[in-house]
């Protein structure tokens, strides 16, 4: 099928749709439906246009051999790439074998182009560069508009498009990509665009996942050899929330993962909730439903 539209009400559906091209971990950081994605498949590339209705943390490890190009069109606050705030002139280059860590604010949207291996090499993308590159905002807008135009045309034709037309659209997008990257020399030295605080954030988030309910933020700050105030500042800049709130959300995700794999039996919610340190089940259930749009017991019955 040339065209598909996906509407995501939960993060499990979103993660499963990316499973063929990416090893993906998705964390929902605020309440609401996740968002939607439109996809159009051309002969040597796949076009995506994505809108996020909830704030998400994406940790992606592409397994594809080609290259992904991502343009942020709109966002109420800066998208974070490995601790670096993306600017309006940034085009993000993704290649297999590297990890990408994004914070995508609610209301953000953008276009992604996945190029197959042969086309990515034809365009000059080597194996060295990953991350954001600075380009002309005007050219990025034109590239995104072209992607949206092709997806819209595929939608209006019900996904039934002649092969000749698909090749013509692909040629136009290739022409636009060449113009966008024309002033940037690919295959050169990797740009040092990673924020220094990201190493701390990465270690802290891994520690939170390992410690779970037993995590003490003062102890975390001590192990990272930074002050609690610095830890709080880094988290607010990265995720728009303090480390305590982030830890609370990670505990909710740990509970959800446990409940999705649980046997449907009386007391399953209580058992896993107590194991994760929840003492007040009513408060936990209310916060759980606010975040994921369903009660813990509804998750077990899936």
C-alpha positions as CSV (number, residue, x, y, z in Angstrom):
1,X,0.0,0.0,0.0
2,X,1.4,3.4,-1.0
3,X,-0.3,5.4,1.7
4,X,-1.2,4.7,5.4
5,X,-2.4,6.8,8.3
6,X,-1.9,5.7,11.9
7,X,-3.6,7.3,14.9
8,X,-2.0,6.4,18.2
9,X,-3.9,6.3,21.5
10,X,-1.1,4.7,23.4
11,X,2.7,4.3,23.2
12,X,2.6,0.5,22.7
13,X,0.9,1.0,19.3
14,X,3.5,3.7,18.4
15,X,6.5,1.6,19.3
16,X,5.3,-1.5,17.5
17,X,4.9,0.5,14.2
18,X,8.6,1.5,14.2
19,X,9.8,-2.0,15.2
20,X,10.9,-3.0,11.7
21,X,13.2,-0.1,11.1
22,X,14.1,0.9,14.7
23,X,14.7,-0.6,18.1
24,X,12.6,1.9,20.1
25,X,11.8,2.8,23.6
26,X,9.0,5.3,24.0
27,X,8.1,7.1,27.3
28,X,5.0,9.3,27.5
29,X,5.7,12.2,29.8
30,X,2.3,13.8,30.0
31,X,-1.3,12.9,29.5
32,X,-3.4,12.6,26.3
33,X,-3.4,10.6,23.1
34,X,0.0,10.1,21.6
35,X,-0.5,11.5,18.1
36,X,-0.7,10.5,14.5
37,X,1.5,9.6,11.5
38,X,0.9,9.6,7.8
39,X,3.2,7.5,5.6
40,X,3.8,7.3,1.8
41,X,6.1,4.7,0.2
42,X,8.0,5.7,-2.9
43,X,10.4,3.4,-4.8
44,X,13.6,4.2,-2.8
45,X,12.3,6.2,0.1
46,X,9.5,6.3,2.7
47,X,7.9,9.7,3.7
48,X,6.5,10.3,7.1
49,X,4.7,13.3,8.6
50,X,4.2,13.0,12.4
51,X,2.3,15.0,15.0
52,X,2.7,14.5,18.7
53,X,-0.2,15.3,21.0
54,X,1.6,14.2,24.2
55,X,5.2,14.9,25.2
56,X,7.3,11.8,24.4
57,X,10.8,10.6,25.0
58,X,12.0,8.5,22.1
59,X,15.2,6.4,22.4
60,X,15.8,5.0,18.9
61,X,18.5,2.7,17.5
62,X,17.9,2.4,13.7
63,X,18.6,-1.0,12.2
64,X,18.1,0.2,8.7
65,X,21.1,0.4,6.3
66,X,20.0,3.7,4.8
67,X,19.6,7.2,6.2
68,X,16.8,9.0,7.9
69,X,16.4,12.8,7.6
70,X,14.1,14.6,10.0
71,X,12.9,18.2,9.9
72,X,11.0,19.8,12.8
73,X,8.2,22.1,11.4
74,X,6.6,23.3,14.6
75,X,7.1,22.9,18.3
76,X,5.9,24.9,21.3
77,X,9.3,24.5,22.9
78,X,12.6,23.2,21.6
79,X,12.9,19.5,20.6
80,X,15.8,18.0,22.5
81,X,18.3,15.7,20.6
82,X,20.7,14.1,23.1
83,X,20.5,17.1,25.3
84,X,20.9,19.6,22.5
85,X,18.0,22.0,21.7
86,X,17.3,21.8,18.0
87,X,17.1,25.1,16.2
88,X,14.9,26.1,13.3
89,X,17.8,25.5,10.9
90,X,18.6,22.0,12.0
91,X,18.2,18.9,9.8
92,X,18.8,15.7,11.8
93,X,20.7,12.9,10.0
94,X,20.0,9.4,11.4
95,X,22.0,6.2,10.4
96,X,21.9,2.6,11.6
97,X,24.1,1.6,14.5
98,X,23.7,4.9,16.4
99,X,21.4,5.8,19.3
100,X,19.1,8.8,19.1
101,X,17.5,10.3,22.2
102,X,14.7,12.8,21.7
103,X,12.3,14.8,23.9
104,X,9.4,15.6,21.6
105,X,7.1,18.2,23.2
106,X,3.3,18.0,22.9
107,X,2.2,19.9,19.8
108,X,5.5,19.3,17.9
109,X,5.3,18.0,14.3
110,X,7.6,17.4,11.5
111,X,8.6,15.4,8.4
112,X,10.9,12.4,8.1
113,X,12.4,10.9,5.0
114,X,13.9,7.4,5.1
115,X,16.3,6.8,2.2
116,X,17.3,3.3,1.2
117,X,21.0,2.3,1.2
118,X,21.7,2.9,-2.5
119,X,19.9,6.3,-2.7
120,X,21.6,7.5,0.5
121,X,25.0,6.7,-1.0
122,X,24.1,8.3,-4.3
123,X,23.3,11.5,-2.4
124,X,26.7,11.4,-0.7
125,X,25.8,10.3,2.9
126,X,28.7,8.4,4.3
127,X,28.9,6.3,7.5
128,X,30.5,9.0,9.6
129,X,28.0,11.7,10.3
130,X,25.0,11.5,12.6
131,X,23.1,14.3,14.3
132,X,21.9,17.7,13.4
133,X,23.4,19.8,10.6
134,X,22.7,23.5,10.0
135,X,20.8,24.3,6.8
136,X,18.8,27.1,5.3
137,X,15.4,27.4,7.0
138,X,13.8,28.4,3.8
139,X,15.1,25.3,2.1
140,X,14.0,23.1,5.0
141,X,10.5,24.6,4.8
142,X,10.4,23.8,1.0
143,X,11.5,20.2,1.6
144,X,8.9,19.6,4.3
145,X,6.2,21.2,2.1
146,X,7.2,18.9,-0.7
147,X,7.0,15.8,1.6
148,X,3.5,16.9,2.9
149,X,2.4,17.6,-0.7
150,X,3.3,14.0,-1.8
151,X,1.7,12.4,1.2
152,X,-1.5,14.5,0.6
153,X,-1.6,13.5,-3.0
154,X,-1.3,9.8,-2.1
155,X,-4.1,10.2,0.5
156,X,-6.4,11.9,-2.1
157,X,-5.8,9.1,-4.6
158,X,-6.7,6.4,-2.0
159,X,-3.2,5.0,-2.0
160,X,-3.5,3.9,-5.7
161,X,-0.7,5.7,-7.6
162,X,1.0,4.7,-10.8
163,X,4.6,3.8,-10.6
164,X,5.7,6.5,-13.0
165,X,4.1,9.2,-10.8
166,X,5.9,7.8,-7.7
167,X,9.3,8.0,-9.5
168,X,8.5,11.6,-10.5
169,X,7.7,12.6,-6.9
170,X,10.8,10.8,-5.7
171,X,13.0,12.7,-8.2
172,X,11.5,16.0,-7.0
173,X,12.3,15.2,-3.3
174,X,15.8,14.1,-4.2
175,X,16.3,17.4,-6.0
176,X,15.1,19.2,-2.9
177,X,17.5,17.2,-0.6
178,X,20.4,18.1,-2.9
179,X,19.5,21.8,-2.5
180,X,19.1,21.6,1.3
181,X,22.5,19.9,1.8
182,X,24.3,21.7,-1.0
183,X,26.1,24.0,1.4
184,X,27.1,21.3,3.8
185,X,30.0,18.9,3.1
186,X,28.8,15.4,4.1
187,X,31.2,12.7,5.3
188,X,33.3,15.2,7.1
189,X,34.2,15.5,10.8
190,X,31.3,14.8,13.2
191,X,30.0,18.1,14.7
192,X,30.4,18.4,18.4
193,X,26.7,19.3,19.1
194,X,26.0,17.2,22.1
195,X,25.2,19.2,25.2
196,X,27.7,18.5,28.0
197,X,24.8,17.9,30.5
198,X,23.4,15.0,28.5
199,X,26.0,12.6,29.8
200,X,24.7,13.4,33.3
201,X,21.1,13.1,32.2
202,X,21.8,9.8,30.5
203,X,23.4,8.3,33.6
204,X,20.7,9.7,35.8
205,X,17.9,8.2,33.7
206,X,19.6,4.8,33.6
207,X,20.0,4.9,37.4
208,X,16.4,5.8,37.9
209,X,15.3,2.8,35.7
210,X,17.6,0.5,37.7
211,X,16.7,1.8,41.1
212,X,12.9,2.1,40.6
213,X,11.0,2.8,43.8
214,X,14.1,2.7,45.8
215,X,15.7,5.7,44.1
216,X,16.8,8.6,46.3
217,X,17.5,11.7,44.3
218,X,20.0,13.1,46.9
219,X,21.9,9.8,46.6
220,X,21.8,10.1,42.8
221,X,23.2,13.6,42.9
222,X,26.0,12.4,45.2
223,X,26.9,9.5,42.9
224,X,27.0,11.9,39.9
225,X,29.1,14.3,41.9
226,X,26.8,17.2,41.3
227,X,24.5,19.2,43.6
228,X,20.7,18.5,43.7
229,X,20.2,22.0,42.4
230,X,22.3,21.3,39.3
231,X,20.5,18.0,38.8
232,X,17.2,19.8,39.0
233,X,18.3,22.5,36.5
234,X,19.6,19.9,34.0
235,X,16.3,17.9,34.1
236,X,14.2,21.1,33.6
237,X,16.2,22.1,30.6
238,X,16.1,18.6,29.1
239,X,12.6,17.3,29.8
240,X,10.7,20.4,31.1
241,X,10.3,18.9,34.6
242,X,12.3,18.1,37.7
243,X,14.0,14.7,38.4
244,X,11.4,13.8,41.0
245,X,8.5,14.2,38.5
246,X,10.5,12.3,35.9
247,X,11.2,9.5,38.3
248,X,7.5,9.3,39.2
249,X,6.6,8.9,35.5
250,X,9.3,6.2,35.0
251,X,7.7,4.3,37.9
252,X,4.4,4.5,36.1
253,X,5.9,3.1,32.9
254,X,7.5,0.3,34.9
255,X,4.1,-0.6,36.3
256,X,2.5,-0.4,32.9
257,X,5.1,-2.8,31.4
258,X,4.5,-5.2,34.3
259,X,0.7,-5.1,33.9
260,X,0.8,-5.6,30.1
261,X,2.6,-8.9,30.7
262,X,0.6,-9.9,33.8
263,X,-1.9,-12.8,34.0
264,X,-5.5,-11.7,34.3
265,X,-6.0,-12.5,38.0
266,X,-7.5,-11.0,41.1
267,X,-5.0,-8.8,42.9
268,X,-2.5,-8.4,40.0
269,X,-2.6,-4.6,40.1
270,X,-2.1,-4.5,43.9
271,X,0.8,-7.0,43.7
272,X,2.8,-5.1,41.1
273,X,2.0,-1.7,42.6
274,X,3.2,-2.7,46.0
275,X,6.4,-4.2,44.5
276,X,7.1,-0.8,42.9
277,X,6.6,1.0,46.2
278,X,3.1,2.4,45.7
279,X,1.3,2.6,49.1
280,X,-1.9,4.5,48.1
281,X,-3.5,2.6,45.3
282,X,-6.3,5.1,44.7
283,X,-3.9,8.0,44.1
284,X,-1.7,5.7,41.9
285,X,-4.7,4.6,39.8
286,X,-5.9,8.2,39.3
287,X,-2.4,9.3,38.1
288,X,-2.1,6.2,35.9
289,X,-5.4,6.9,34.1
290,X,-4.4,10.6,33.7
291,X,-1.1,9.6,32.0
292,X,-2.2,6.6,29.9
293,X,-6.0,7.1,29.4
294,X,-7.0,3.8,31.0
295,X,-7.1,2.3,34.5
296,X,-4.5,-0.2,35.6
297,X,-7.1,-3.0,35.6
298,X,-8.0,-2.1,32.0
299,X,-4.4,-2.5,31.1
300,X,-4.3,-6.0,32.6
301,X,-7.5,-7.0,30.7
302,X,-6.0,-6.0,27.3
